[in-house]
């Protein structure tokens, strides 16, 4: 299942060996006049991973985003 997200936050534990990442969607809420009167924040996914996996994820994302190949890329990290 895919979920559109436009916001994320992350935190490290005290030992800095695990990372928690929350992906969320922020969306405006409109009044009857069409004015934005609030912004809703809905978490879409929460992940906890070890430091090694977080570094691999960051590197793979950077690698894919810097690539000139516009095809969808899937990468498995072990």
N, C-alpha and C positions, 0 to 999 in steps of 0.2 A: 504494500500500500504506500502510495506517495502522498506527501503532504507539502504544500508550499510553505516556506518559511522566509521571513525577511528580518529575522533578528536571532542572535544567539548570545549566550553568556557562558562563561566557564569559570571554574575554580579548581585550585590545587589543594590537596589535603596538607596537613601539617608537615608530613615527611616529604612532600613533593614527589611522591611515587605513584599517585593516582590523580586522574583528572576527571572532573564531572563537567559535561557539556549539556546545556539545555538549548534546544532549537525551538523557536516560537514564531507565532504570527501576530503581528500588530495590525489592527484594522481600525479605520475610523468608524465611529457611530454618528449618524446624522440625525439632526432634529427634523421636525416637520417642515421647517423653513429651508432645509438643505444645508444648514450650518453644521460644522463638526462640533459636537458637544462633548465627545469623549473618545478615548482611544482604548480599544479592548486589547488585551494581551492574553493569548491562548497558547500555552505550551503544546508543542506537537510531538516532541520526542525528548527523552532524557537518556543520556549515556554516561556510563562510568567505565573508564579504561585505565590500564596501567600506563606509566610514563612512556615505555617503549612503543606501545600501540599508538599513543597520541602523537608521538614524534613521527612515526611512520605515516599516519593519517595526514598530518600537516605537510610532510614532504611529498606524498603522492598527490595531494590537492594542488600544491604549487607546481609540481611537474606537469600535471594535466592542464592547468590554467596557462602555463607558459608555452605549451605545445602549439605548434602551427597546425597540427592535425585537428580539424574541427569535428571529427567523428566522436561519438560517445565512447568513452573509455571506461572500462571496468578493471579494477586492480584488486587482486587478492593479496593480503598481507598475512604472513604467518608469524 
